[in-house]
Amino acid sequence: MKKAIEGTILKWKNPEIRRRIYFGAFMALVIAGVYYVMNWGSFPEENGHYGFWSIMPPLVAIVLAFWTREVVSALFIGICLGGVISGELNIVQGFLIPSIGTESFALILLVYLWALGGLIGIWTRTGGAEKFATWASDLMVVGPRSAKFFTWIMGLIFHQGGTISTVLTGATVRPVADKHKVSHEELAYMVDSTASPAATLIPFNVWPIYVSGLVLGTLAIFETPQDGINFFFTSLPYNFYAIFAILITLLFAWEKLPWTPGKKMRAAMKRSRTKGLLDRMGATPMAADELTQNKVPKNYNPGLIDFFGPIGALLGVAIIPYAYTFFILGSESPTLLIAEAFVLAVLVGIGIAIAKGMSLQVAIDGFIDGCKGVTIGAIILALAVTLKEVADAVGTADYVVMMIGDLIWPAFLPGVLMALCMIIAFSTGTSWGTYAVVFPIAVPLAWAVVPDVFFLQLCFAAVIGGSVMGDQCSPISDTTILSSLATGCDLMDHVTTQLPLALLAGVLAVISYAAMVIMFV
């Protein structure tokens, strides 16, 4: 944590960074303030949005994040701007407390930050992760390419959903990848690109159930939740973004791409291989020293049980009840015990350590150090969640849908829907939120344009893929933040190095949709 905080302080000491942040914040807030005064203390609202101003909070936050490479201040400025536009000047009571005081954020804080950080902290005392890294290396990993291929496999195995996939995969593979000089930019991309894309392509999780609830009743063919679930599965072959994202990630792992899109990613690969530097000079890794420095007591003998015990408990509690209730009992609401699984994994890790002779104090110290190590990630995630609430308040998604809807050329509706969802998800940092906005509009629109089941499947899959792509690329997305956190990567380094590769998959997907429409519709 000390290293992460020092990196943030160094950025603020840089006069050029400070100048950019202050200038950007000043211009955005002054323009909004002048407009606010000229309109007698309020922005004109129509159909649930504020016109062009609806896209300004996330747009300003994203532009400042790219421009200054300082995410905390960029997010906070976006929230302040949203408060001015929505008329909620008390952003603490209006947005911050309602956002971070929700059950969903409490779950994120408990599971993906404290439990994840605590578990990794325990491994720094037991040496479990390092022991696993050595074992995996001897078994199948012999260099950077096989380490990245191992990451790809783990990403497909841990395919339960975006956030859980990133933390599980990142925590599992990072010791192996670090040992074989895989840069954190490469690792973060591998983890992020095999999270949500895999979850939508291997959907033995809650994604089909959630989407089925959104499309229920939009057309006569969706009369029951099971109709939506079945349609989700039949549309899988046309989820071109997920298919291309996973294939490109595989080729990237084996370094078989004709070229690696992105100058920064190529530089990261060269730097790590030749100099052994896993992060660029001046980077601020999301994982602090507490998560990377092993402090195994001299009288403790690390073993594979220290790694597989907690991981086995986590996967067993998360997957077995879900598989039993969904596949055996046929429940439409299968049991998914994510929070319980992570908490139990921490308890199992501590229990194994104590059973092998470690003192309770040492084990708890490891857990606490791990929690300290994710403090920066917790702050960024809290602000990102708040900005999503701001985007809802100012009607960001509603405005984007209205503006793009009038420009759609029917023959290329799937590709346009994918691009639309990418923009909305990138701006709001959520794929599921994008589904909630777009599906009720896209499904009847597609059927009205071409009343054909195949065309509807293309449009349906385009919404799924485009939303995931935008979420994956957005610097305010929880999966992007957690991918950086789990792999120890600088957040903006992850965003800028991942973007060209994700765009390649997105362009190939749009071309595929256009070709399918021209040939078969």
Helices and strands as residue ranges (DSSP letters): H 2-13, H 15-38, G 51-55, H 56-68, H 71-86, H 91-91, I 92-96, H 97-100, H 103-107, I 108-115, H 116-126, H 128-139, H 144-157, H 162-179, H 184-193, H 196-201, H 207-215, H 225-234, G 236-238, H 240-254, H 263-275, G 289-291, H 305-323, I 324-328, H 338-355, H 360-372, H 375-394, H 396-405, G 410-412, H 413-428, H 431-449, H 453-473, H 478-487, H 491-520
